[in-house]
Amino acid sequence: MKGLINLMILDNENCKRIAIYFFFDKYGVVDKYVSYFLNDLNKNVDRTIIVVNGKLTKNGKEILLNYGEVLQRDNKGFDVWAYKTALEYIGWEALEGFDEVILLNSTIMGPIYPLEETFVKMSKVDLDFWGLTKYFEYDKDPFGCIPFGYIPDHIQSHFICCRKSLVQSSEFKNYWETMPMINNYSEAVGKHEAIFTKHFSDLGYNWDVSVNVDELRDYSGYPLMMCPRKLIEEYRCPIFKKRSFFHDIDDYLVNTTGEQTSEMYNYIKDYTNYDVDFIWETILRCYPQADIVKNLNLTYVLPKGSSDKEKVSKTLESKKVALVMHVYFPDLLDDTYLRVLSMPEQADIYLTTDTDEKKVAIEQRFENNDFNKFEVRKIKNRGRDVSSLLVGVKDVIMDYDYVCFAHDKKTAQVKPGTSGSSFAYKCFENTLGSKDFVYNIIEIFNKNPRLGLLTPPEPNHGNFFPTLGFEWGPNYTKTKELADELGLTIPISVDKAPVAPFGTMFWFRPEAMAPLYKKDWDYEDFPPEPNKIDGTLLHAIERIYPFIVQEAGYYPAIVMTDSFVGIEYNNLKHYVRGYNQVLINHGIGPLYTQMRGEMNYRLIVMAGVTSVFKLLIKNILKKILPEKTGKKLKALYQKVK
């Protein structure tokens, strides 16, 4: 039964509030977005308890103590038991002295708009408990532990405000005192978040949310994740989910075309006062770059035939730009010359090669250049183009703001020759496609201070097609070993593709590459020539570049010319269309996730049946054929295989 006291409408100015803020970070680091949020929250509450599950650095604790009392506990029970711990710490009698008890956590970022707006708005509504956002009813229980057998409408647990009428009730106290241990994420949702609202609503307690978007019920079951810009722009939602930047891509693409996160980010950046650098600081430190790049759609399409030369020239007055290029093939020198001319005259050019003869030929070809600085360096023929960048110019690389790295390329091992040539074309077009394109790249770096690496898209034609889906190849272990050696802490996993410069041509911010140069590489670190490149240190370095910049607090991204993006789009469309025709014609689909899951299942089953069939035939042949026909048996079995 509902308690006898209902505060109904509150006097916001005299309302006494206590906030219980749950915080978790696997490294115990407190990022700036937390401080910003708590600073605004504390303008509206009288007391703040911060419950930390697991690690907390010394600096992190000092930061949190500026905003409230800090309770640190073992990392168990998720946010549910953190709230339970804090409620028991405060004590039920003391809790009754507050008009509102707020349970919230660090999975939300903001506020975009002052929280005072929300508190004033909700103080005028007759309620027993309220929240910020609502998750709409879903007729199934994907977590397997919701007592109702489905997900009911509920306040999302990242912010629930409970008024005295609820807090002082025996039902509220009993709910928390009998809360079972929460062992995983599914239980955190199924045994608390998804049931809290209905549990107390069924007992007669009134509830609502401040960002009421019931008219969107048929539009999205999860508006805060699937259309966050709409909530922020049209409903003045003060918060957004940190998960937006690393949420499951398949789930997004079932519900949207993939625009939801980048649209939200761009709106926050362009139309609000919230500092988006708070976002970059935490997501780059904690989450897989593959998810960040996809969810934020970090692919830049830049004009090849036009640029704001006046603006770039002004940029180049304060920014130093260089090209580092390894030149190995004398017969490609004319092509190399044309690519180098794509750089602005204000740039410094460093060309490396491995013999005196080649050095002389290069200097003669470029004898009338107009660049700010032009230098040809002879390096050891060990480590190929990789050592050119990491050893050949390591004495000057940190003098620059933006650098392009390239090398002449044949890919002679790939047949036909046009296939290897097209790979080189893809790399060069999207790094040194034209002077205008280079100007536009410089401006993109200048406009995006967290951009650390720009790379062409991966090859996906001919024999390179399996690169899509198998970006690591045989190189994951070696790359992970190198990451450990360099002390990288950002997430690297075999199931998340590196946003790497396949072909080893890219633009980068040297400051973002500092963790790699700290090793102070030498030619002897690389395998001697000739060497089998794939699976060795050279390809590990090729894949570790994007993780290096992420470790330094920068993001990697893809770049294409406006002309090449047409090629890339139509290639990928052709591939997907071909797969769709085969799979859907065999009754598999229509959703991508269905296709992938069912096809994988069928192939596994088929492989099992085939193995059993082969074994059965082999045993039958052994029984029906005489021993002396062993050779014929073997030949026959080979045909069966």
N, C-alpha and C positions, 0 to 999 in steps of 0.2 A: 504493500500500500504506500501511496505517496505521503510524504511528511506533511505536517499541518502548516508549516511556515513556507510561504512563497514570497520572495522579495519583489516579485512582479517588476515594475519599472524602477530603475536605479537612478540615484543622483550621481552622475559620472564624476563630478569634481570631488565628491566626498566618499566615493566608493573605495573600499579598502581591498586591495588585491595582492595575492601571492602567486608567483610564477615558479613552476618546476620545469626547468629546461634540461632536456636530456641531450648529452653530447657524446659522440663516438668518432674517433679517428684512429685507424689502425696503427699510425705512427705516433699518436698522441699530440699532433700538431694542431694549434688553434689558428685558423686562417682569419684574414681580415673581415670576411663576410660575417663571421660569428660576432666579432666585436661590434660591427656596424648594426647588426640586428639587435643585440642585447642593449646597446646604447639607446636605441629607440624604444625598445620594450620597457626599459627601466624608467622611462618618463611617465609610464602609465601604471606602474605597480609599486607596492610598498616594500616588498621583500622578494628576493630571487634566490632560489636554490638551484644550483647547477650540478646535475648528477652525471658523472663521467664513468663510462664502462671501459675498463682496460687501461691502456697506456695514457700517460699525460706527461709531456715534457716539462721541465722546470719553467721554461719560458711560457709554455702554454698555461700552466697553473697560475703564474703571475698575472697573465692577461685575464683569465677568468675571474680571479679574485677581485678585479676592478669592478665586477658587475654583480657579485653575489657570493654566497657561501658555496664552497665546492665540496661535494661528496664524491670520493673516488672509490669504486668498487670493482670486483672481478667482472670480466666481460662475459656475463651469463644472464639469460633471461630477457635479452634485447631491451627495447625501450619500456616494455610492460613492467618488468621487474625493477627497472630504474625508477619509474613513477611510484611503484609500490614501496620501494626503499625510502624514497623521499617523504611520502605521505606518513609512513611510520616514524621517520626521523622527526618530522614536525610535530606529530601527535594529533589525535583526533580532536581533542579538546581545543588545542591551539588553532586548528584549521577552522573551527566554527567561528573564530573571531574575525574571519575574512568574509567579505561579501562575495568574492569570486576567487576560485582556485583554478589556475591555468596550467594545463599539461601540454607542453609543446616540445619540439625537438629540432635538431640541427639539420634535418633533411630538407628543410625549407630555407630559401634565401630571400633577401629583401631587407626591409620593406621598400617597395616601389613608392608607395604613398605612406605617410605617417600612420602608425598603428592607432594613434589617437582618433582618427576618423572612424575606425572600426569600433573602438570602445564607445565612442559617443553614440554612434548609430545603434549599437546593440543594447545600450543602457536604456533605450526608449521602448524596448520590446519585452513583453511579459513572457519570460522563459525561465526554465530551471537549469538548462545547460545549452550551450551553443558552440559553434565552431566557425572556421573560415570557409571551408569548401566541403562539398558533398560528393560522394561516390554513389552513382545510381544503381538501382537493383539489377542483379544478374541472376538468371534463373538456374544457375548451376553452382556447385561448390568445388572450385578448382583446387582448393587447399585440403579437402578431405577431412576437415575437423570442425566445420561450422554446424552447430546443433540444429539450425533451421533447415539445413540441406541446400541452401542457396545463399547468395550474398544479398542482404537487404539494403535499402537506402541507408546510408550511414555517414556521419561526420568523419572526415579523414583524421586520423589520430595525430597528425603533425601539429594540430592546434585544437584543443578542446577546452572550453571554459565552463567550469561547473560552479553554479551559484549556491549560496548557503542553503537554500531549500533542498538541494540534492545532497550536498556534502554532509550535512548534519543527520541525514537519514540513516537508519540501520541498514537499508538496502545497499547504499553506497559503501559503507564500511564493510559489510559482508562480502560485497563484490571483490574488494581488494584483499581482504583477509583470506579468502578461499581461492584466490587466483593460483592456478597450478603453475609449475615451472614451465617456462617457454623455452623450447629446445631448438627451434629453427624459425625461419622467416614465415613459413606457412602457418605455424602455430601462433606467431605474433599477430597475424591477420585473423586467422580463424577463431582464435580463443580470446581476442580482445577487440582489435580495430573494427572488424566486420559485425560484431555483436553488441558492442557497448551501447550504441544508439538505440537499437531495437529493444535491448534488454530493459533499459530504463523507460523508454517510451511505452512499452507494454505494461509497466508498473504505474503509468499515469503521469509521468514527468514530461513537460513540454520542451521542445527543442527546435532549433532552426540554425541556419548558417548565414553569415553576413554577405557572402557572395552567392546569392540565390539565383541559380540559372536553371530552374525547373523547366523553362521553355526550351532548353537544349537537351532534354531527356532523350528525344529521338535522334538527336544530332550526334551525341557522344555519351557513352556511359562514364567516361573519365575525362571531363572537359579540361581539368587543370593540366593534364598531360597531353591531350590530343589537340586542343585548341587554346593554348595558354595566352597567345596574343589577344584573342577575343576577350578573355576574362580580364586581362590587365587593361586593355584599351577601352572596352565597352562597359565593364562592370567594376572598374577600379579595384580589382583584386590586388591586395598589397604584397602578395608573395608568389613565388614560383618554386618548382621542385628542382633540387640539385640533380636528381635522377634524369631530368630532361636531356642532359648532355651525354648520358651513357646508357640510356634505356635500351631495351632489346629492339634491334632494328626491325626484325620480323614483325613484332607486335605493332610498331609504328606503321609499317607498310600494309598491314591488314586494315588499318584505320585511316591512313592519310597517304598522300603522295610523297611524304618525306619532308614537307615544308615546315612542320609545326615548330621545331626548335630554332631554326635559323630565322624564321619570321618573328618569333618571340625575342630572340637576342637582338635583332636589328631594331625592333621597336624600342626595347629598353635602352639600347645605345643611342638611338637618334632622337627619342622623344621623352625621355625621363632623365632625372638627375642621378640615377643609380650608377655607380662606378662599375662598369663591366670588367674592369681588371680584377675585381673580387672574384668573378666567375673563373677567369683564366687561372688565377693563383691556385684555386683548389682543384679544378678538374684536371689540370695538367700534372699536378703532383700525385693524383690519386687514381686516375682512371685510364683505361686502354685508349690509345690514340686512334685506333681504327674506329671505335664507336664515336669518339669526339669529332673526327673528321667527317664521318657520314652524317651524324645527327646535326652538325652545324653546316653541312654541305660546303666544306672548305675546298672548293675547286674554283680557281680563278680563270675566267675566260677573258683574255685581253686582246685588244685590237692589234693587228699586225701592220695595218696601213695608216694608222693615225695615232697621234699622241699630243699631249700638251708640252711641246718642247720648251716653251718659256718657263713653265712651272718646274720641269725637270732640271733645266739649267740652273734655276735658283736653288733647287735641292742640292745640286752638285757643287754649289759654292761652299756648303758646310758638310757634305757627306763624301767620303772617299770610296770610290768604286774600283774594283779590279777584276780582271779575267786571268784565271790560271788555266792553261791548256797544255796537255801533254801531246807532243807531236812525234809520232813513231814511224808513220808510213810516208816516205818521200813522194810516192806517186799520188798522194792525196793532198799535197801541199797547196795546190791552187784552190781546192775546196776549203781547206783550212783558212787560207788567206781571206776568202769571201766571208766566212763565218766570223772571223776576228773583226772585220770591218763593221759588224753589227754593233760593236761597243761604241759608246760615246767618246769623243776626242778627249774629254776630261779624265778618262779612265787610265789606269796603269795596267800594262799588259805584261804577263810573265808566261813565256813559253818554255817548256822543258823538253829535252830530248836526250838520247843516250849515247850519241857519238859526236866527235868533232866535225865530221863531214856533214852530218845533218844540221848541226848548229850553224855552220857556215852557210849552208843552203837556205836555211830559214832566215838568217840575218840579211842575206842578199834579197830574198823575196820581199822582205818588209823594210828595205833600206829607206824608203821614202814615206814612212808612216808619220801621222800627225798626232799620235797619242801623247798624253801628258808624260808617260814614261813607257819605255819599251825595253824589255830585257829577255835574252834567251839564256837559259841555264842548262848546263850539261849535268845530268844525274845518272846514277847507277841504273843499269837495266835489271832492277830487282824490285818487285812490287808494282811494276807497270805504272798505270795512271794513278793508282792509290798512293804510292810512295811519292809521286810528283806533288800531290797536295799535302800529304802529312809530313814529308821530309824536305822535299825540294824547295818549298817556300815557307817553311815554318818560322823562319826568322822575320818575315814581314807580314804574315797573314793577319795578325791581330791589329795591324795599323789601319785596317779597312772597316768600313761600315757594312758594305754589301759586296759579295764576291760571286762571280760565276765560275764554275769549274766544268771543263769539258775536255775531250780528247778525240783525236781522229779515230774512226771506227770502221772496221771491215766485217767483223763477225764471220770470218771466212769458213768456220766449221759448219755453218748452217747452209743447207742446200734447199732450193736453188739460191743462187747468189742474190736474186732480187729480194728474197726474204730477209737476209742479213742487211742488205742495203736499206730496206724499208725500216728496220729497227733503228738504224743510224739516223734516218730521216726523221723518225718520230722523236728521237732524243734532241736533235739539233733544232728542229722546227719549234720545239717548245722550250728551248733555252735561249737560242740565238737566232730566232726566226727572222728578225729584221731589226733595224735600228729603232723604229717606232716601238716594236714589241719590247725591246730591252728598256727603253725609256719608261714604258708602262709598268714593267716589272719593278724598276727602281721606285716608282711612285707607290706601288702596292706595299712594298716594304716600308716606305716612309709613312704611309697612312695606317699601318697596322703594326704597332710596336711589339706585339707578342708573336709576330710571324718570324719563324726561324729558318724554315727550309721550304723551297719551292722546287717541285720535281715534276717532270713529265709523267703522264700516265704509263702504267706498265704495258709491255708488249702483249698482244693477245692474238696475233695472226700466225698462221702457219704452225711451225713446231713450237712457237711460243705460247700457243693457246692455253695450255695447262697452267701457265703462270697465274691465271685467274683461278683462285682456289688453292693453289699450291705455291704461294708466294715465298714460303720458307724454303721449299725444295729440301735438299739435304743439309741445309745450313743453320737450322735452328739451334742445335746443340753448341756449335762453335760460336754462334752469335751470343747465346746465353752465357757461355764461359767468358767471352770478352766483356759482356756487360757486368758480370760479377767482378772481373779483374779491375774494371774501371770504377767500381763502386756505385753502379746505377741502382736506384731504388724504385723507379717508376715501374708500373706493371708491364711485364713482357710474358706472353704466353703463346704456345704453339697454335692455339685455336683463334688467335687474333692476328690478322695480317699486318706486317709493317708497312707504313706509308713511305716506302723506300724508293730511291732513284735507281730503278733497274736499268742498267746501262751506264750508271755512274756519271751522269751529267745533271747538274742542278745549280740552283742559286741558293745562297745561304748568308746568314748573318754570322760573321766570325765569332762575335761575343757568345752566340748560342752554341758554337762548336767548341767552346773552351774546355769542357770536360774531356773531349777526345784528345786535344793537344797537350793536356797536362801529362800525358804518358811520355812525351818527348820521344817520338818514334825515331827509329833508325832503319836504314836499308836492311840490316841483318835481321830485323824482325819479320821480314817477308820471305816467302819461299823462293828459292833460286829458280831461274828460268832454264829450260821450259818447265811449266808446272800445270797440273790439272787444276783449273781455277775453281770449278764448282766444289763446294764442300770444304774449302780451305779458308784461311784468314781473309783473303781478298774479298770473297763474297760475304763473309761475316761482317766486314766493315761496311760493305755496300748496304747491308740491312740495318746496321746499327746507327747510321747517321740520324734517322728521325727520332730514335730513342735518346740520342745524345742531346738534341735540341729540346726535347721534352723534359729531360732531366734538368736542363738549364732554365726551364720555365718558359719555353717557347713552343709554338705548335708547328708541325709540318703540314703542308698543303700541296694540292695538285695544281698545275698551271698548264693552260693550253692557249694557242692562238685562236682567234675567232674563226679562222678558216679550217684549222685542224679539228675543232670540236665537231664540225659536221661529219668528218671522217669517222671520228671515234663514236659518235652517237649512232650513226648508221651501221657501223660494224657490230656494236653491241646489240642493237635492235635486231639485226640479222641473226645473230647467235640465239637470242632469246626466242625469236619467232620460230626458228628451227626446232628448238626443244619443245616449245608449246605445241607445235603441230604433231609431233610424235606422241607426247604424253597425253594430251587431251583427246587425241584420236583413239587412245587406248583406255579412255575412261578415267584418267588420273588428273585430278584438279577440282575446281579451277584455281584455288589459291596456291600461291607459290609454296607456302609451308606444307600444304597437303601434297603437292607434287614431289617435293624433296623427300618428305617423310615416307610416303608410300612407295616411291621408286627405290629408296634405300632398303625398305623392308622387303620388297619383291626380289631385289638382287641378292640380298642375304639368304632369303628362303631358296632362291634358285640355285645359289652356290652350294647350299647344304644338300639339296636334292641331287644335284649333279654329282657331288662327292659320293653320296650313298649309291647312286646308280653305277658309277665307275667301279666301286668296290664290289658291288653285287655281280657285275659282269665278270670281273677278274676272278672271283671265287667260283663262278659257274664254269668258266673256261678251264680252270684248274681241275675241276672234277670230271669234265667230259672229254678232255684231251689227254692222251697218254703222256707219260713223263718225257719220252724221247722227242716230243714235239715242242720242247721248251722254247726253242728259238722262234718257232712259228707263233707260239702263244705270246711271246714278248712282242713280236711284230704286230700281231692282231690287236693286242692291248694298246699299243701305241696309236693305232688307227682309231680306236675307241676314244682315247684321250683327245 
